[in-house]
Amino acid sequence: MSNLLLLVKYKTKTHDRDGDSYKGLAFRLYLRMIISEAFLGLLVHPIYKTPLYLKNDALTDGEHEDFFVFRENVPILLTDNLNASLTTTERHEQAGTQFQYKEHYQNDAAAYDYTEQSENPVEREEINRLHQTILSQVPEKADWTLDVGCGGAWLSQKLVARKQNVISMDISDINPIKAIKKNPSAYHHALVADVFELPFKQDSVDCIVASEIIEHVPDPKKFLAELFNVLKPGGKLIVTTPYNELIRTSLCIHCNQLTPHNAHLHSFTEKSIQQYLPKEAKKVDMKVFNSKLLVKAHIQKLLDFLPLSLWEGLDKAAIAVTAKKAYRLMIVVQK
């Protein structure tokens, strides 16, 4: 029997003054083991921004009536609030519908397993170079890195190996739970939250990665502003998105409305994304990468043995001679 269960068994038999059940006390002790004080110290109420603490089997701020429960050891810091301005996009206005994005991305995570790798080797290598490029920007001295829209949890795997704290966050409860199960570690933390109601203290995170997320959100400007707000001074916000994408649509068989492929609502270039960037940013760097020529000609796959530094030179040259035909855009914002 584990020391934890022995302790609980002893306490419930001899010191059960408050009427705590065996299971209830065991769960509360267990929660104190899986959510570190350091991680808990970063968290605030998603709306009121008041500090949270552990009470019984949930998180609360003690000032309001909200209690945020755990699901498979992951705190669910979502509210029922849905800002009306975030339910409308240009596409939804044209269709006369509303964007219930919280419900949509819960259903999305249930429908697609983002931990599965592509069966296409060429596509896998393009994604591999995307991941390498992102990882090269994450400071090795970053104490806390937030992975927004954690998907298949590839970033947590890499940062745990570097012994860096990483927080896998998603608006769906499915992906963070899978992430923790896939990469269990004292360095790996997870939560379910909405980026438009971020449950983090201002100036609390060293680095934020939002890879292939901004094209999905209803308000890119607010998306970046919310992330920028929780960055520490000197911190990095790393964003990637498809570059100059032609968003194709199909007629939905359910609602008979034009629906964008992959739920992409926006397409960005270096110029078009400028209007959404935080004006308070100390520095902004942009990079167009992953040449379409090299990917489609299978050259990227053939040269997968090259280190990133050598590959980047070849990739840059191919993009230059093809008038910027590339798959990805990366924006690095420093606070």
HELIX and SHEET records of a PDB file:
HELIX    1   1 ASN A    3  THR A   14  1                                  12    
HELIX    2   2 TYR A   22  ILE A   34  1                                  13    
HELIX    3   3 GLU A   37  LEU A   40  1                                   4    
HELIX    4   4 ALA A   84  LEU A   86  5                                   3    
HELIX    5   5 GLU A   90  ALA A   95  1                                   6    
HELIX    6   6 TYR A  101  ALA A  111  1                                  11    
HELIX    7   7 PRO A  121  LEU A  135  1                                  15    
HELIX    8   8 TRP A  154  ALA A  161  1                                   8    
HELIX    9   9 ILE A  174  LYS A  182  1                                   9    
HELIX   10  10 VAL A  195  GLU A  197  5                                   3    
HELIX   11  11 ILE A  214  HIS A  216  5                                   3    
HELIX   12  12 PRO A  220  VAL A  230  1                                  11    
HELIX   13  13 HIS A  261  ALA A  263  5                                   3    
HELIX   14  14 SER A  272  TYR A  276  5                                   5    
HELIX   15  15 LYS A  292  LYS A  296  1                                   5    
HELIX   16  16 ILE A  299  LEU A  302  1                                   4    
HELIX   17  17 LEU A  308  VAL A  321  1                                  14    
SHEET    1   A 4 TYR A  53  LYS A  55  0                                        
SHEET    2   A 4 ALA A  58  THR A  60 -1                                        
SHEET    3   A 4 PHE A  68  ARG A  71 -1                                        
SHEET    4   A 4 VAL A  74  PRO A  75 -1                                        
SHEET    1   B 7 HIS A 188  VAL A 192  0                                        
SHEET    2   B 7 ASN A 165  ASP A 170  1                                        
SHEET    3   B 7 TRP A 144  VAL A 148  1                                        
SHEET    4   B 7 VAL A 205  SER A 211  1                                        
SHEET    5   B 7 LEU A 231  PRO A 242  1                                        
SHEET    6   B 7 ALA A 326  GLN A 334 -1                                        
SHEET    7   B 7 LYS A 283  SER A 291 -1                                        
SHEET    1   C 2 THR A 249  LEU A 251  0                                        
SHEET    2   C 2 LEU A 258  PRO A 260 -1                                        
END                                                                             
